Amino acid sequence: QFIDGVWQSRGVVMFIQTWMWFGNTMIMLMSGIQGINPSLFEAASIDGASSGQVFRKITLPLLTPIMAYTLITSMIGGLQMYDIPFNINQYPSLVAFNGTYVRCTQTVLMYVNELAFGKSSIKQIGVASAISILLFIVTTILSIIIFYMMRDKDAAAAAEAKKLARKAGGTR
């Protein structure tokens, strides 16, 4: 039994999903690295910075916007995953070798599809719609959290100071 167990089947889905989107993620991150001005790396090497310091102090902070985009799109893709688990469950006899439905790989979208368009004679389109809206709300909240965690703290502090100065009647 290849993917009979919970962790084996989830591991297969995770491996396929990771391998499927690895190239896209690498292209995004490599384009972000190539967008960094080479004179910053040159100045850091002249100042005697180690490669670890260059990575932590120059590369990572300047890659933050690209990493935020990549994290958010990957999170949305993971929350809305449908194709891989569906294909595993479409013909379970070919995958699990014993004809059982691999229920542990069912995603939210598979559940919504089953409720709205499944084989049952009673379609629960209202419940499927409510679950879809909840998925949207969860996706939005998680995206806001990622944006908040990846924000530029110095720029946020400067904007807050500018706002306080305006409130106090300072410069415009």
C-alpha positions in Angstrom: 0.0 0.0 0.0 1.8 3.1 -1.3 -0.3 6.0 0.1 -2.7 4.1 2.3 -1.8 6.1 5.4 -2.7 9.7 6.3 0.9 11.0 6.3 2.0 9.1 3.2 -0.9 10.5 1.1 -0.4 14.0 2.4 3.3 13.7 1.8 2.7 12.7 -1.8 0.3 15.7 -2.3 2.8 18.0 -0.7 5.7 16.7 -2.8 3.7 17.1 -6.0 2.5 20.6 -5.1 6.0 21.7 -4.1 7.6 20.3 -7.2 4.9 21.8 -9.4 5.5 25.4 -8.2 9.2 25.3 -7.3 10.2 26.7 -10.7 7.8 29.6 -10.5 8.9 30.5 -7.0 12.6 30.3 -8.0 12.1 32.6 -11.0 10.3 35.1 -8.8 13.1 35.1 -6.2 15.9 35.1 -8.8 14.3 38.1 -10.5 14.1 39.9 -7.1 17.8 39.2 -6.5 18.8 40.4 -9.9 16.8 43.6 -9.2 19.1 44.5 -6.3 21.7 47.1 -7.3 25.1 45.3 -7.6 26.9 48.4 -6.1 25.4 47.5 -2.7 27.1 44.1 -2.8 30.3 45.8 -3.9 30.2 48.4 -1.1 29.5 45.7 1.4 32.5 43.6 0.2 34.7 46.8 0.4 33.5 47.4 3.9 34.6 43.8 4.8 31.1 42.2 5.3 31.0 38.5 5.3 28.6 36.6 2.9 26.3 35.9 5.8 26.1 39.6 6.7 25.5 40.6 3.1 22.7 38.1 2.9 21.1 39.1 6.2 21.6 42.9 5.9 21.2 43.5 2.2 19.7 40.6 0.3 16.9 39.6 2.6 15.6 43.1 3.4 15.5 44.1 -0.3 13.8 40.8 -1.2 11.0 41.3 1.3 8.4 42.6 -1.2 9.0 39.7 -3.6 9.0 37.2 -0.7 5.7 38.7 0.6 4.2 38.3 -2.9 5.5 34.7 -3.1 4.3 33.8 0.3 0.8 35.2 -0.3 0.4 33.5 -3.7 1.7 30.2 -2.3 -0.7 30.4 0.6 -3.6 31.2 -1.6 -2.6 28.3 -3.9 -2.4 26.0 -1.0 -5.8 27.0 0.5 -7.4 26.6 -2.9 -5.7 23.4 -3.9 -8.0 21.1 -5.8 -6.4 19.3 -8.7 -3.8 17.0 -7.1 -6.0 15.6 -4.3 -8.9 15.3 -6.7 -6.8 13.3 -9.2 -5.6 11.1 -6.4 -9.1 10.4 -5.4 -10.6 10.2 -8.9 -9.2 6.7 -9.4 -8.2 5.5 -6.0 -7.8 1.9 -7.2 -4.9 3.1 -9.4 -3.2 5.0 -6.5 -4.0 3.3 -3.3 -4.1 -0.2 -4.8 -7.1 -1.2 -2.7 -9.9 0.9 -4.1 -10.4 3.0 -1.0 -11.1 6.8 -1.1 -8.2 8.7 0.4 -10.3 11.1 2.5 -7.4 12.7 4.4 -6.4 14.6 1.3 -9.7 16.2 0.8 -9.4 20.0 0.6 -11.9 22.8 1.2 -12.6 23.2 -2.5 -13.1 19.5 -2.9 -15.7 19.6 -0.1 -17.4 22.7 -1.7 -17.5 20.9 -5.0 -18.9 17.8 -3.4 -21.7 19.8 -1.6 -22.7 21.8 -4.7 -22.2 19.4 -7.6 -21.7 16.0 -6.0 -23.4 12.7 -6.7 -25.9 13.3 -3.9 -29.5 13.9 -5.0 -29.7 16.9 -2.6 -27.4 19.7 -3.6 -26.4 22.0 -0.8 -25.4 25.1 -2.8 -26.1 27.5 0.1 -23.7 25.6 2.4 -21.1 25.4 -0.4 -21.5 29.2 -0.9 -21.1 29.9 2.8 -18.0 27.7 3.0 -16.5 29.6 -0.1 -17.1 32.9 1.6 -15.5 31.7 4.8 -12.5 30.5 2.7 -12.3 34.0 1.2 -12.4 35.6 4.7 -9.7 33.2 6.0 -7.5 33.9 3.0 -7.9 37.7 3.4 -7.1 37.5 7.1 -4.0 35.4 6.5 -2.9 37.7 3.7 -3.2 40.7 5.9 -1.2 39.0 8.6 1.6 38.2 6.1 1.5 41.8 4.8 1.8 43.0 8.4 4.7 40.7 9.2 6.6 41.5 6.0 6.1 45.3 6.1 9.0 47.7 6.1 9.2 48.7 9.8 11.3 51.8 9.2 8.9 53.1 6.5 5.9 52.4 8.8 7.6 54.2 11.7 8.4 57.2 9.4 4.8 57.3 8.2 3.5 57.2 11.8 5.8 60.0 12.8 4.7 62.1 9.9 1.1 61.4 10.8 1.7 62.4 14.5 3.5 65.6 13.3 0.5 66.5 11.1 -1.9 65.9 14.0 0.2 68.1 16.3 0.0 70.9 13.8 3.5 70.5 12.5 4.7 70.7 8.9 2.6 69.5 6.1 
